[in-house]
Amino acid sequence: MLLKQVLELYEILDDPKADGAAVIRYLRGIDPNVQAETYPLRGEKGVTHMVKIRVPGENGKAVGGNAPTLGVLGRLGGLGARPEMIGYVSDGDGAIAALAVAAKAIDMRRKGDTLPGDLFVSTHVCPDAPTRPHDPVPFMDSPVSIAQVNQEEISSDLDAILSIDTTKGNRVINTRGFAISQPVKEGYIMRLPEELLDIMQRTTGQLPFVFPINTQDITPYGNEVHHINSIMQPCTCTDAPVIGVAITTQATVPGCGTGCSHYQDIEEAARFCLEVAKSFGRREACFFDEADFQMLQRRYGSMKRLQTLGK
């Protein structure tokens, strides 16, 4: 389980002075040799701290192997909305989940349980992000743009991406826990592989939940159409398949709400991502059907225009 990591990270991030350096100190307390970095990223509305972690796999590219690399991204506007709100906000759950995956993988590697492929984890730390209106409940905003974050955390060496985001401000996901999206690759919304449904069912002990995404959800922010939130934004700037991991509630909850985080749900989402990393690195689980994708390309051509702002 990843409960220890979730609770420890919550204590670090539920702080008006939280920054990337505090996260790096925590990770280096697990392994002094961890490959991790943090640096400030400035935007029009303030500053946040990017955090990037790489955990080499037993047969990963970092050691000259050929196992695929998985990216786990913690998506959020901010950990807090200070001074408007007091304390940690629901929007930060994706950051804790992603960092918990990194912390557990680092600890596993230190003990000798090394993942088969490399793991890349990234998020950002901002305890005082702005908010903005959204229907049906207010959203957290961010001091930096989604495009800035994408540029920092999406790289060509990622073979697949799990994008974790609090996704509670809607009426289309009506379950407490987490739900996953269909994979998106180069503008195509693909069929979700059975192996990933099996992993979700195994880790939760329940039937898997798959949340709906629309064409507009997989287009970039800034094109003046409604998006469920930023969970699918990584798919707008990579050729790698992207699956959203949405931390959810049965009732509609604003991202800027405090006292709305549930450690069980964060831990389950993180544990799912870690199990995917194991199976994906062994090539036992794929993110999309390559034959279907090639057939769609031949019949209908490229859909990469959906990765742009359009006309």
N, C-alpha and C positions, 0 to 999 in steps of 0.2 A: 504494500500500500504506500501511498504518497502523502498520507495525512500529516506526518511529522513535517515534511517539507512545506506543505500548504500553510500550516499554522505558524511555522517559523517565518516564512516569507510575509505572511499577513502582519505579523508584529513589526517587521522591518518597514513595510510599505504603508502602514497606517500611521503616518507621521508627517506633520507639516514640513519637516526638513528632509523627507525621503529623496534620495537621488541615486544615480547609477553606481556611485562609489560604494554605497552601503550594500548594494546587491553583490558587487564584486568581492567585497570583504567577506560576505557570507559564503559565497561559493569557494573562495580560497581557504576558508576555514574547513571545508570538506576536503579539498585537494589544493595545496599551494601551487601546483603546476598547471592548474586549469587554464585552458585557452579562452580567455574572456577579456572583453574591453568595454569601456564606456566613454562617452564624450557628449558634450552639449550639442543640441541641434536647435537652431533659432528659427522662429517664424514670425509672421506679422503680429501674432497675438501673445508672444512670450517665448519661453524656452522649455525644452524637455531634455532628458538625458537618454540617448540610445544605449541599449545594452545588447551585446552580441556574444554568444557562447558557441564554441565548437567542441564537440566531444568525438574524438577519433574512434572509428570502429575497428573491429578485429581485421576485417577485410575491406576497409574503407579506402577512399581515394587518398586520404592523408598519409597512409602507409604504403601507397602504391597498389592497392587492391582495386577490385572492380565492383564492389557492392554499391548499390545506389545510395545517394545522400538524401535524407529527409529533412525538410525545413519545418519547424514548428514556430509559428508566429503568434505572439500575444497582441491582439489588436485592441486598441482603446483610444479614447480621447485623453483621459487622465485618470489618475488614482483618486483625485479629490477635486472639489470645485470650490476651494477656499478663496475668498472668505464667505462666499454665498452660502456654502454648506459646511457644516462642521463634521470632519472625519472622513473616513474612506467611503467611496461611492461604489455602487454596483458595477459601474463601467470598468472598474479595475480588475474584475475577476479573470479576464483573459490573460492579463499580465501575470497574475499569480499562478495560473494553471501552466502557462508556458515555462515560467521559471522553475516551477516544481518539477516539470519533466527534466529540465536541464540538471537540477540539483540531484535528482534521483539517479540519472544516467551517470553523472560524475561519481557519485558514491558507489554505484554498481561497478564501474570500471576500476575504481580504487580497490575494491574487494576481489576483483577478478572476473566479474560477470560483465564482459564487454559486449556492447551491441555489435551486430555484424557489419553495419554500414555506419558512415559518419552521420552525426546528428548536428544540425545547426538550429540554434534557438535565438530568437530576437524579439525584443519588445522595447518600450520606452517608459521612462519613469517621470511623471509630472504630478505633484501633489496639489497643484492650483490651476487646473485647466478651466477655461470658460464653459458656459452652457449656451444652448441655442434652442429656439422653438422647434417642435416637431410634433406631428400628429401620429398616434393619439396621446403620447406623453413626451415631455421635453427630452432632448438628447444632450449628451455631453459633447462639447466642441473640443477642439485641440489647439494648442498654441502653434502647431505646425500643420502643414497641409498633408493630406493623404499621399500626394505625389512625392513629397519630401521623404516620408517614411518608407514608401515603396522603393525609392531609389537607394535608400540605405540598407534595406534588409533583403531585397530580392537580388540574387546573383545567379549566374549562368550554371553554377555547379549543382544547383538544387534539382533533383530529379522528380520531386513531388513535394507538395506543401499542404500542411494542415494549418488552417487559419482559425485560431480560437478567439471568440468574441462574445461578450455578454449580449444576449439577443432577447431581451425581455420586454421591450417597448413596442409590442405588436399584438395582434389578435389572431395570428395564423399559426403560432406554435403554442399549443395549450397543454403543455406538460411540464412538470417540475423535473429538472435534471439537466440533460443535454440532448441535443439532436444534431444530426449531421446532414449536410447537403449532398446533392449529387455532385460528381466531379465536373469541373469546368476546364476545358482545354482549348485555348486559342479561339474563344468565342462560341464553342459548342458545349451545350449542356449534355453530358453523357450519362449513360446508365451506371448506377452505383454497383460495383462488383460485390458478389455474394460474400467474398472473404472478409470484407470490411464490416458487413452486416453481422457476420458470424462473430467477429471480434467484439463488436458493440454488445451483442446479445450475451456473449460469454462474460464480459467485464461487468456489466450491469445486472445480469441475472433477469433481465426483462426483454420483451420484444423490442427491437430497435425502432427509434423514431427518426424519420427523415423529414426535414423541413423543406417547404417549397421555395424555390427561387424563380424570379421572373427574368426575362431578358434584360430589363432595365437594371436589375441588381448586379449584373455582371459587366456593366458599362462603367466608365470612370466617373467619379464625382466631378461636378462642375458642368454637366450637360443638361441641367435644369429638369431632370426627371426624378421621380421618387425612388429612393433606395431603401431596402429594409434596414440596413446600416452598413458599416464599412467591412463587414465580414468577408465579402467576396472581392474586395478591391485588389488583393494580390493577383488575381487572375487577369487583370487589365495590363500587366506589364511583364508577363513571363510566358514562355511556351510550356512550362511544366504544368501538369494537372494540379488543380487546387480544390480541396474539399474544406468546407466550412464546418467548424465544430462550435455549435451555438450553446452557450450556457443559458438555460431557459427557466421560466416559471409558468405556472398555470394561469395566473392573473397577470395583467399588464402592469409592469413596474418600470418607472423611469430610470434611465441610466445614471442620472444625477442624484438618485435617492440614496440615503445612508441607512445602515442597518439592514440592507437587503441582500447581503452575501450569505451563501449557504456553503459551509465547508465541504459537506458531503458531495454537492454537485460539482464543485471545483475539482475535488479529488477524483471523482469518477471520470470527468472529462480528461484530466491529466493522465490517469491510468490507461484510459483508452488510447491516448496518443502514444504512450510508451509501448503498449502492446503492438500498435501498428508499426512502430519503429523496428521492433524485433522481426515481425513477419515481412515487412517491406524489404529490410536489409537482406533477408534470406531469399527474397524473390518468391515468397509463398503467398503474398498478397500484392495485387496490383491496384492502381488507382483508376484505371479506365481500360476499356477493351481496345487494343491497338488495331485489330482488324476492322471493327466498327468505325473507328476514327478514320482510317484510310479510305473506307468505302464512302463515308460522308464527304470526305475531301474530293474524291473522284466524281461523285454525283453532283455535289452542290458548290464545290469550290471553297476557298478560304472564307472564314468568318472573322478574320482578324480586325476588320473594320469596327467590330463591337468593342475592341480594346482601345479605341480612340474616342475623342470627343465628337466625331462625326462632322457633318456640315454645319 
